[in-house]
Amino acid sequence: MNIKMKVIQAIDNNEFIDLLKGKGDYKIELHQGVSANVPTDVESILTKGIYPLYLDDQNKRVELKLEQSLITMIDGELFDIYCALSTIFCQLIEEGLGTAPFKINQDKILNKLRITLNRKEKELKNCFEWEGLGKPEGMWTEVLRMDSICKRRWGISLL
């Protein structure tokens, strides 16, 4: 099943968050040449699934579903927060490159993300899974890396 069809299936089955977390059949493997320790290929979900569906869908429901899911995930467990952060970061990159067909509601989503990241700093520093693997400050190192890129490229702070 192609990625666009997985997005449609996730929406139809009310499993959109599972898609963004790479849960079960929704996991999208990274290209073999990419060395990143991530649960799913968020860039492909956006560029090969969500964006094409958005361009085809007259109701633009996938944009709303993405924003609603990110808000829910930001309020979730540490893994949910990490997956939301990764998706938001990838979306910001696509927006910055001009390749995203829509822009997320940065005020709403980034404000909520900032509050959560600052509140969860200690937990993120003690999380040594995914991109936090082998880092002295765990997942917080990845948060700082993403924040630095966002500040440098677009003047946006995640913290």
C-alpha positions in Angstrom: 0.0 0.0 0.0 1.4 3.4 -0.9 1.8 6.1 1.7 -1.1 8.2 0.4 -3.4 5.2 0.8 -2.1 4.7 4.4 -3.0 8.2 5.2 -6.5 7.7 3.9 -6.8 4.4 5.8 -5.6 6.1 9.0 -8.2 8.9 8.6 -11.0 6.4 7.8 -10.1 4.2 10.8 -9.5 7.0 13.2 -5.9 6.0 13.5 -4.1 9.1 12.3 -2.0 9.4 15.4 -0.9 5.8 14.9 0.2 6.9 11.5 2.3 9.7 12.9 3.8 7.4 15.5 4.6 4.7 13.0 2.5 2.2 14.9 1.9 -1.3 13.4 1.2 -1.3 9.6 1.6 2.5 9.6 5.3 2.3 10.1 7.2 3.8 7.1 10.9 2.7 6.9 13.5 5.3 6.2 15.6 5.0 3.0 18.5 2.6 3.6 21.0 5.4 3.1 19.6 7.5 5.9 21.0 6.9 9.3 18.5 8.2 11.9 17.0 6.4 14.8 13.3 7.4 14.3 10.1 5.4 14.7 8.8 6.3 11.2 9.6 8.4 8.1 7.7 11.5 8.9 9.0 13.3 5.8 7.6 10.7 3.5 4.3 10.7 5.4 4.1 14.4 4.7 5.4 14.6 1.2 4.1 11.4 -0.3 0.9 11.0 1.8 -0.5 14.1 3.5 0.4 16.7 0.9 -0.9 14.8 -2.2 -4.1 14.0 -0.3 -4.4 17.7 0.7 -4.0 18.7 -2.9 -6.7 16.2 -4.0 -9.2 16.7 -1.2 -11.5 19.6 -1.7 -12.5 19.6 2.0 -8.8 19.9 3.1 -9.7 17.5 6.0 -6.2 16.1 6.2 -4.7 19.5 7.2 -7.2 19.8 10.1 -6.6 16.1 11.0 -2.9 16.8 11.2 -3.3 19.9 13.4 -5.8 18.1 15.7 -3.5 15.1 16.0 -0.5 17.2 16.8 -2.3 19.0 19.6 -3.5 15.7 21.1 0.0 14.2 20.8 1.6 17.2 22.5 -0.6 16.4 25.5 0.4 12.7 25.4 3.2 10.5 26.7 6.8 11.3 26.0 6.9 9.2 22.9 3.8 11.0 21.5 5.5 14.4 22.2 8.6 13.3 20.4 6.6 12.1 17.4 4.7 15.4 17.4 7.9 17.4 17.6 9.4 15.4 14.7 6.3 16.0 12.6 6.2 19.7 13.4 9.9 20.1 12.7 9.6 18.3 9.3 6.5 20.4 8.5 8.4 23.6 9.3 11.3 22.5 7.0 8.8 21.9 4.1 7.1 25.2 4.8 10.5 26.9 4.8 11.4 25.3 1.5 8.1 26.3 0.0 7.2 22.7 -0.7 4.3 22.4 1.8 0.9 23.1 0.2 -0.3 24.5 3.6 1.0 26.0 6.7 0.2 24.7 10.2 -1.3 27.1 12.7 2.1 28.0 14.3 0.7 30.2 17.0 -1.6 27.5 18.4 0.7 24.5 17.9 4.1 26.0 18.7 2.8 27.7 21.8 1.5 24.4 23.1 4.7 22.6 22.1 6.9 25.2 23.9 4.9 24.8 27.1 5.1 21.0 27.0 8.8 20.8 26.0 9.8 23.1 28.9 7.6 21.2 31.3 9.0 17.9 30.2 12.7 19.0 29.9 13.9 16.7 32.8 12.1 13.7 31.3 13.5 14.4 27.9 17.0 14.6 29.3 16.5 11.2 30.8 15.0 9.6 27.6 17.7 7.7 25.7 15.5 6.2 23.1 15.2 7.1 19.4 17.2 10.2 18.6 18.3 10.4 22.3 20.2 7.2 22.0 23.8 7.7 23.1 23.4 11.4 23.7 24.5 12.8 27.1 21.3 14.7 27.6 19.1 12.1 25.9 16.2 13.3 23.7 16.7 16.9 25.0 19.8 17.1 22.8 17.6 16.5 19.7 15.1 19.2 21.0 18.0 21.7 21.2 19.3 20.7 17.8 15.8 21.3 16.2 15.3 24.5 18.1 18.7 25.8 16.9 17.9 25.0 13.3 14.4 26.7 13.6 15.9 29.8 15.1 18.7 30.1 12.6 16.6 29.4 9.5 13.2 30.9 10.3 13.6 32.9 13.5 11.2 30.4 15.2 11.9 29.1 18.7 10.6 25.7 19.8 11.4 26.5 23.4 
